[in-house]
């Protein structure tokens, strides 16, 4: 059974930091590209950051320089370090895994991030 379990969300003040983690099980993690998406109320889900199986990263423009995605293949985890958070970063953040051959893909259940004073 494949599971992607996110953790680390919460309430933070503007300018603060949070670190999201996603623990994967049931997949050969090193053969998956990993991504973080987010969905704010009334908006479409959008890609925030991605990291390939070969550690190549990409970021949505609004988070460049503030967010950092990383992965630990030994622990089957992917993390998203979020700094200088803004109210517009408020959303449910989802972990997503896609096989390098696009044969399978999986979503986590999401974790809420709220940036507010």
OpenMM code with the backbone's topology and positions (N, CA, C; nanometers):
from openmm import Vec3, app, unit

residues = "UNK UNK UNK UNK UNK UNK UNK UNK UNK UNK UNK UNK UNK UNK UNK UNK UNK UNK UNK UNK UNK UNK UNK UNK UNK UNK UNK UNK UNK UNK UNK UNK UNK UNK UNK UNK UNK UNK UNK UNK UNK UNK UNK UNK UNK UNK UNK UNK UNK UNK UNK UNK UNK UNK UNK UNK UNK UNK UNK UNK UNK UNK UNK UNK UNK UNK UNK UNK UNK UNK UNK UNK UNK UNK UNK UNK UNK UNK UNK UNK UNK UNK UNK UNK UNK UNK UNK UNK UNK UNK UNK UNK UNK UNK UNK UNK UNK UNK UNK UNK UNK UNK UNK UNK UNK UNK UNK UNK UNK UNK UNK UNK UNK UNK UNK UNK UNK".split()
positions = [
    Vec3(0.0847, -0.1190, 0.0000),
    Vec3(0.0000, 0.0000, 0.0000),
    Vec3(0.0885, 0.1244, 0.0000),
    Vec3(0.0638, 0.2130, -0.0948),
    Vec3(0.1428, 0.3351, -0.1061),
    Vec3(0.0851, 0.4422, -0.0142),
    Vec3(0.1736, 0.5072, 0.0594),
    Vec3(0.1320, 0.6180, 0.1434),
    Vec3(0.2307, 0.7328, 0.1315),
    Vec3(0.1769, 0.8530, 0.1208),
    Vec3(0.2547, 0.9755, 0.1313),
    Vec3(0.1921, 1.0532, 0.2466),
    Vec3(0.2704, 1.0734, 0.3512),
    Vec3(0.2171, 1.1366, 0.4713),
    Vec3(0.2913, 1.2665, 0.4965),
    Vec3(0.2180, 1.3775, 0.4843),
    Vec3(0.2768, 1.5096, 0.5082),
    Vec3(0.2674, 1.5461, 0.6555),
    Vec3(0.3605, 1.6282, 0.6973),
    Vec3(0.3593, 1.6816, 0.8340),
    Vec3(0.4299, 1.8155, 0.8333),
    Vec3(0.4103, 1.8905, 0.9422),
    Vec3(0.4832, 2.0159, 0.9585),
    Vec3(0.4027, 2.1411, 0.9316),
    Vec3(0.2791, 2.1269, 0.8883),
    Vec3(0.1981, 2.2455, 0.8657),
    Vec3(0.1570, 2.3104, 0.9958),
    Vec3(0.0952, 2.4287, 0.9836),
    Vec3(0.0502, 2.4981, 1.1028),
    Vec3(0.0262, 2.6446, 1.0763),
    Vec3(0.0129, 2.7182, 1.1853),
    Vec3(-0.0096, 2.8622, 1.1801),
    Vec3(0.1221, 2.9336, 1.2092),
    Vec3(0.1557, 3.0293, 1.1254),
    Vec3(0.2799, 3.1039, 1.1433),
    Vec3(0.2556, 3.2494, 1.1060),
    Vec3(0.3283, 3.3387, 1.1700),
    Vec3(0.3153, 3.4805, 1.1394),
    Vec3(0.3889, 3.5147, 1.0098),
    Vec3(0.3471, 3.6206, 0.9429),
    Vec3(0.4209, 3.6650, 0.8237),
    Vec3(0.5681, 3.6861, 0.8557),
    Vec3(0.6529, 3.6403, 0.7639),
    Vec3(0.7968, 3.6479, 0.7861),
    Vec3(0.8551, 3.5265, 0.8549),
    Vec3(0.7689, 3.4396, 0.9040),
    Vec3(0.8146, 3.3209, 0.9751),
    Vec3(0.8514, 3.2069, 0.8814),
    Vec3(0.8851, 3.0940, 0.9429),
    Vec3(0.9301, 2.9771, 0.8679),
    Vec3(0.8547, 2.8521, 0.9121),
    Vec3(0.8425, 2.7598, 0.8188),
    Vec3(0.7910, 2.6263, 0.8473),
    Vec3(0.8688, 2.5280, 0.7613),
    Vec3(0.8750, 2.4049, 0.8099),
    Vec3(0.9373, 2.2982, 0.7319),
    Vec3(0.8365, 2.1857, 0.7175),
    Vec3(0.7971, 2.1599, 0.5946),
    Vec3(0.7068, 2.0493, 0.5657),
    Vec3(0.7877, 1.9247, 0.5321),
    Vec3(0.7374, 1.8116, 0.5740),
    Vec3(0.7999, 1.6844, 0.5405),
    Vec3(0.6950, 1.5896, 0.4832),
    Vec3(0.7401, 1.5026, 0.3954),
    Vec3(0.6530, 1.4012, 0.3370),
    Vec3(0.7265, 1.2682, 0.3453),
    Vec3(0.6679, 1.1750, 0.4162),
    Vec3(0.7263, 1.0416, 0.4301),
    Vec3(0.6551, 0.9464, 0.3352),
    Vec3(0.7314, 0.8812, 0.2503),
    Vec3(0.6745, 0.7890, 0.1522),
    Vec3(0.6980, 0.6450, 0.1938),
    Vec3(0.6002, 0.5631, 0.1680),
    Vec3(0.6145, 0.4196, 0.1912),
    Vec3(0.5419, 0.3451, 0.0800),
    Vec3(0.5880, 0.2246, 0.0534),
    Vec3(0.5229, 0.1427, -0.0490),
    Vec3(0.5698, 0.1692, -0.1897),
    Vec3(0.6698, 0.2564, -0.2064),
    Vec3(0.7253, 0.2837, -0.3384),
    Vec3(0.8776, 0.2778, -0.3318),
    Vec3(0.9404, 0.2545, -0.4476),
    Vec3(1.0865, 0.2631, -0.4551),
    Vec3(1.1216, 0.4098, -0.4734),
    Vec3(1.1375, 0.4758, -0.3616),
    Vec3(1.1429, 0.6212, -0.3560),
    Vec3(1.2449, 0.6805, -0.4524),
    Vec3(1.3593, 0.6213, -0.4650),
    Vec3(1.4651, 0.6814, -0.5459),
    Vec3(1.4300, 0.6868, -0.6943),
    Vec3(1.3259, 0.6124, -0.7343),
    Vec3(1.2828, 0.6122, -0.8742),
    Vec3(1.1645, 0.7056, -0.8984),
    Vec3(1.1401, 0.7920, -0.8038),
    Vec3(1.0287, 0.8854, -0.8165),
    Vec3(1.0776, 1.0295, -0.8126),
    Vec3(1.0199, 1.1114, -0.9023),
    Vec3(1.0318, 1.2565, -0.8899),
    Vec3(0.9307, 1.2990, -0.7835),
    Vec3(0.9668, 1.3958, -0.7037),
    Vec3(0.8804, 1.4398, -0.5955),
    Vec3(0.8457, 1.5875, -0.6131),
    Vec3(0.7234, 1.6227, -0.5780),
    Vec3(0.6782, 1.7609, -0.5924),
    Vec3(0.5945, 1.8011, -0.4729),
    Vec3(0.5898, 1.9306, -0.4504),
    Vec3(0.4955, 1.9910, -0.3566),
    Vec3(0.4009, 2.0793, -0.4370),
    Vec3(0.2725, 2.0599, -0.4155),
    Vec3(0.1682, 2.1442, -0.4714),
    Vec3(0.0975, 2.2148, -0.3559),
    Vec3(0.0235, 2.3184, -0.3887),
    Vec3(-0.0608, 2.3833, -0.2886),
    Vec3(-0.1917, 2.4264, -0.3535),
    Vec3(-0.2923, 2.4348, -0.2683),
    Vec3(-0.4236, 2.4796, -0.3141),
    Vec3(-0.4846, 2.5711, -0.2094),
    Vec3(-0.5048, 2.6953, -0.2498),
    Vec3(-0.5691, 2.7928, -0.1632),
    Vec3(-0.7199, 2.7891, -0.1880),
    Vec3(-0.7993, 2.8345, -0.0911),
    Vec3(-0.9448, 2.8325, -0.1078),
    Vec3(-0.9869, 2.9061, -0.2346),
    Vec3(-1.0700, 2.8420, -0.3160),
    Vec3(-1.1211, 2.9041, -0.4366),
    Vec3(-1.0233, 2.9109, -0.5524),
    Vec3(-0.9064, 2.8496, -0.5363),
    Vec3(-0.8050, 2.8544, -0.6419),
    Vec3(-0.7700, 2.7129, -0.6872),
    Vec3(-0.7080, 2.7069, -0.8042),
    Vec3(-0.6633, 2.5783, -0.8549),
    Vec3(-0.5370, 2.5345, -0.7829),
    Vec3(-0.5182, 2.4031, -0.7800),
    Vec3(-0.3944, 2.3503, -0.7232),
    Vec3(-0.2782, 2.3911, -0.8131),
    Vec3(-0.1678, 2.4350, -0.7520),
    Vec3(-0.0528, 2.4792, -0.8288),
    Vec3(0.0754, 2.4129, -0.7798),
    Vec3(0.1671, 2.3942, -0.8737),
    Vec3(0.2970, 2.3378, -0.8398),
    Vec3(0.3799, 2.4424, -0.7673),
    Vec3(0.4373, 2.4056, -0.6550),
    Vec3(0.5209, 2.4951, -0.5763),
    Vec3(0.6685, 2.4661, -0.6020),
    Vec3(0.7051, 2.3401, -0.5929),
    Vec3(0.8459, 2.3027, -0.6089),
    Vec3(0.8545, 2.1558, -0.6458),
    Vec3(0.9593, 2.1210, -0.7182),
    Vec3(0.9808, 1.9824, -0.7555),
    Vec3(1.1275, 1.9458, -0.7445),
    Vec3(1.1521, 1.8181, -0.7243),
    Vec3(1.2891, 1.7664, -0.7235),
    Vec3(1.2874, 1.6323, -0.7947),
    Vec3(1.3763, 1.6194, -0.8906),
    Vec3(1.3785, 1.4961, -0.9688),
    Vec3(1.4513, 1.3858, -0.8922),
    Vec3(1.4487, 1.2677, -0.9500),
    Vec3(1.5215, 1.1566, -0.8891),
    Vec3(1.6706, 1.1849, -0.8879),
    Vec3(1.7153, 1.2730, -0.9763),
    Vec3(1.8560, 1.3112, -0.9815),
    Vec3(1.8867, 1.4420, -0.9113),
    Vec3(1.7950, 1.4870, -0.8252),
    Vec3(1.8151, 1.6057, -0.7405),
    Vec3(1.8140, 1.7378, -0.8161),
    Vec3(1.7550, 1.7423, -0.9337),
    Vec3(1.7353, 1.8696, -1.0020),
    Vec3(1.6079, 1.9323, -0.9480),
    Vec3(1.6171, 2.0595, -0.9118),
    Vec3(1.5035, 2.1258, -0.8487),
    Vec3(1.4448, 2.2341, -0.9393),
    Vec3(1.3180, 2.2629, -0.9166),
    Vec3(1.2522, 2.3746, -0.9835),
    Vec3(1.1503, 2.4341, -0.8881),
    Vec3(1.1218, 2.5620, -0.9082),
    Vec3(1.0342, 2.6351, -0.8165),
    Vec3(0.9385, 2.7256, -0.8935),
    Vec3(0.8208, 2.7413, -0.8359),
    Vec3(0.7276, 2.8408, -0.8858),
    Vec3(0.7867, 2.9771, -0.8579),
    Vec3(0.7648, 3.0729, -0.9473),
    Vec3(0.8351, 3.2007, -0.9377),
    Vec3(0.8157, 3.2716, -0.8041),
    Vec3(0.6960, 3.2666, -0.7500),
    Vec3(0.6690, 3.3438, -0.6283),
    Vec3(0.7405, 3.2899, -0.5048),
    Vec3(0.7932, 3.1686, -0.5115),
    Vec3(0.8592, 3.1107, -0.3943),
    Vec3(1.0107, 3.1005, -0.4120),
    Vec3(1.0597, 3.1362, -0.5295),
    Vec3(1.2043, 3.1282, -0.5529),
    Vec3(1.2792, 3.2163, -0.4537),
    Vec3(1.3834, 3.1617, -0.3957),
    Vec3(1.4614, 3.2353, -0.2980),
    Vec3(1.4059, 3.2279, -0.1566),
    Vec3(1.2831, 3.1765, -0.1420),
    Vec3(1.2238, 3.1639, -0.0090),
    Vec3(1.2039, 3.0182, 0.0326),
    Vec3(1.1733, 2.9337, -0.0647),
    Vec3(1.1472, 2.7923, -0.0373),
    Vec3(1.2605, 2.7069, -0.0910),
    Vec3(1.2881, 2.5974, -0.0214),
    Vec3(1.3895, 2.5018, -0.0659),
    Vec3(1.3349, 2.3607, -0.0525),
    Vec3(1.3383, 2.2875, -0.1627),
    Vec3(1.2960, 2.1483, -0.1610),
    Vec3(1.4193, 2.0592, -0.1534),
    Vec3(1.4081, 1.9501, -0.0788),
    Vec3(1.5190, 1.8556, -0.0668),
    Vec3(1.4618, 1.7157, -0.0467),
    Vec3(1.5455, 1.6170, -0.0698),
    Vec3(1.5008, 1.4793, -0.0512),
    Vec3(1.6094, 1.3975, 0.0170),
    Vec3(1.5658, 1.2945, 0.0877),
    Vec3(1.6576, 1.2022, 0.1535),
    Vec3(1.6161, 1.0622, 0.1112),
    Vec3(1.6879, 1.0066, 0.0163),
    Vec3(1.6488, 0.8754, -0.0361),
    Vec3(1.6674, 0.7642, 0.0668),
    Vec3(1.7568, 0.7852, 0.1618),
    Vec3(1.7768, 0.6840, 0.2659),
    Vec3(1.6577, 0.6765, 0.3607),
    Vec3(1.5895, 0.7900, 0.3778),
    Vec3(1.4755, 0.7951, 0.4698),
    Vec3(1.3417, 0.8008, 0.3967),
    Vec3(1.3457, 0.7998, 0.2638),
    Vec3(1.2235, 0.8080, 0.1826),
    Vec3(1.1401, 0.9315, 0.2173),
    Vec3(1.2082, 1.0438, 0.2298),
    Vec3(1.1375, 1.1655, 0.2644),
    Vec3(1.1738, 1.2791, 0.1679),
    Vec3(1.0789, 1.3690, 0.1512),
    Vec3(1.1024, 1.4936, 0.0793),
    Vec3(1.0555, 1.6067, 0.1699),
    Vec3(1.1308, 1.7145, 0.1717),
    Vec3(1.1003, 1.8253, 0.2609),
    Vec3(1.0879, 1.9545, 0.1824),
    Vec3(1.0167, 2.0482, 0.2422),
    Vec3(1.0037, 2.1811, 0.1854),
    Vec3(1.0285, 2.2819, 0.2974),
    Vec3(1.1415, 2.3464, 0.2934),
    Vec3(1.1742, 2.4515, 0.3890),
    Vec3(1.1168, 2.5815, 0.3355),
    Vec3(1.0306, 2.6436, 0.4145),
    Vec3(0.9624, 2.7653, 0.3712),
    Vec3(1.0016, 2.8791, 0.4635),
    Vec3(1.0681, 2.9772, 0.4093),
    Vec3(1.1106, 3.0951, 0.4849),
    Vec3(1.0409, 3.2192, 0.4341),
    Vec3(1.0472, 3.3243, 0.5135),
    Vec3(0.9860, 3.4534, 0.4745),
    Vec3(0.8431, 3.4342, 0.4259),
    Vec3(0.7670, 3.3620, 0.5013),
    Vec3(0.6310, 3.3284, 0.4593),
    Vec3(0.5423, 3.4518, 0.4520),
    Vec3(0.4518, 3.4484, 0.3564),
    Vec3(0.3603, 3.5585, 0.3317),
    Vec3(0.2159, 3.5068, 0.3454),
    Vec3(0.1227, 3.5963, 0.3715),
    Vec3(-0.0178, 3.5526, 0.3795),
    Vec3(-0.0638, 3.4796, 0.2535),
    Vec3(-0.0119, 3.5177, 0.1396),
    Vec3(-0.0526, 3.4521, 0.0146),
    Vec3(0.0033, 3.3110, 0.0003),
    Vec3(0.0882, 3.2685, 0.0914),
    Vec3(0.1343, 3.1296, 0.0929),
    Vec3(0.0343, 3.0378, 0.1643),
    Vec3(-0.0669, 3.0961, 0.2239),
    Vec3(-0.1674, 3.0174, 0.2932),
    Vec3(-0.2381, 2.9234, 0.1967),
    Vec3(-0.2365, 2.7946, 0.2293),
    Vec3(-0.2954, 2.6938, 0.1416),
    Vec3(-0.2816, 2.5572, 0.2073),
    Vec3(-0.3471, 2.4596, 0.1471),
    Vec3(-0.3183, 2.3209, 0.1815),
    Vec3(-0.2054, 2.2756, 0.0891),
    Vec3(-0.1013, 2.2201, 0.1488),
    Vec3(0.0160, 2.1765, 0.0737),
    Vec3(0.0118, 2.0244, 0.0595),
    Vec3(0.0332, 1.9792, -0.0636),
    Vec3(0.0248, 1.8381, -0.0955),
    Vec3(0.1598, 1.7863, -0.1477),
    Vec3(0.1925, 1.6687, -0.1039),
    Vec3(0.3078, 1.5960, -0.1552),
    Vec3(0.2620, 1.5094, -0.2724),
    Vec3(0.3457, 1.5006, -0.3745),
    Vec3(0.3103, 1.4263, -0.4952),
    Vec3(0.4313, 1.3492, -0.5436),
    Vec3(0.4101, 1.2246, -0.5799),
    Vec3(0.5180, 1.1401, -0.6310),
    Vec3(0.4806, 1.0898, -0.7692),
    Vec3(0.5734, 1.0991, -0.8620),
    Vec3(0.5513, 1.0458, -0.9964),
    Vec3(0.6721, 0.9643, -1.0362),
    Vec3(0.6460, 0.8439, -1.0841),
    Vec3(0.7546, 0.7548, -1.1246),
    Vec3(0.8329, 0.8179, -1.2406),
    Vec3(0.9619, 0.7890, -1.2474),
    Vec3(1.0463, 0.8486, -1.3504),
    Vec3(1.0006, 0.8122, -1.4912),
    Vec3(0.9281, 0.7033, -1.5061),
    Vec3(0.8718, 0.6652, -1.6352),
    Vec3(0.7244, 0.7026, -1.6454),
    Vec3(0.6780, 0.7799, -1.5467),
    Vec3(0.5385, 0.8257, -1.5432),
    Vec3(0.4403, 0.7096, -1.5394),
    Vec3(0.4860, 0.5977, -1.4860),
    Vec3(0.3996, 0.4802, -1.4815),
    Vec3(0.2967, 0.4902, -1.3700),
    Vec3(0.3322, 0.5570, -1.2607),
    Vec3(0.2419, 0.5697, -1.1466),
    Vec3(0.2604, 0.7075, -1.0842),
    Vec3(0.1564, 0.7547, -1.0174),
    Vec3(0.1674, 0.8787, -0.9419),
    Vec3(0.0755, 0.8725, -0.8221),
    Vec3(0.1154, 0.9436, -0.7170),
    Vec3(0.0432, 0.9359, -0.5902),
    Vec3(0.0397, 1.0731, -0.5233),
    Vec3(-0.0674, 1.0949, -0.4489),
    Vec3(-0.0848, 1.2177, -0.3719),
    Vec3(-0.0898, 1.1872, -0.2227),
    Vec3(-0.0393, 1.2827, -0.1451),
    Vec3(-0.0602, 1.2777, -0.0021),
    Vec3(-0.1949, 1.3396, 0.0326),
    Vec3(-0.2266, 1.3397, 0.1615),
    Vec3(-0.3570, 1.3887, 0.2055),
    Vec3(-0.3584, 1.5398, 0.2262),
    Vec3(-0.2424, 1.6007, 0.2314),
    Vec3(-0.2332, 1.7457, 0.2468),
    Vec3(-0.2118, 1.7895, 0.3904),
    Vec3(-0.1472, 1.9047, 0.4032),
    Vec3(-0.1267, 1.9657, 0.5344),
    Vec3(-0.1523, 2.1156, 0.5213),
    Vec3(-0.2237, 2.1706, 0.6183),
    Vec3(-0.2639, 2.3108, 0.6112),
    Vec3(-0.1509, 2.4010, 0.6583),
    Vec3(-0.1236, 2.5039, 0.5795),
    Vec3(-0.0305, 2.6099, 0.6173),
    Vec3(-0.1094, 2.7410, 0.6176),
    Vec3(-0.1075, 2.8086, 0.7310),
    Vec3(-0.1771, 2.9364, 0.7437),
    Vec3(-0.0777, 3.0421, 0.7887),
    Vec3(-0.0669, 3.1476, 0.7094),
    Vec3(0.0246, 3.2572, 0.7419),
    Vec3(-0.0608, 3.3791, 0.7764),
    Vec3(-0.0596, 3.4142, 0.9021),
    Vec3(-0.1467, 3.5219, 0.9485),
    Vec3(-0.0934, 3.5798, 1.0779),
    Vec3(-0.1179, 3.7091, 1.0953),
    Vec3(-0.0802, 3.7741, 1.2211),
    Vec3(-0.1980, 3.7742, 1.3175),
] * unit.nanometer
topology = app.Topology()
chain = topology.addChain("A")
for resn in residues:
    res = topology.addResidue(resn, chain)
    for name in ("N", "CA", "C"):
        topology.addAtom(name, app.Element.getBySymbol(name[0]), res)
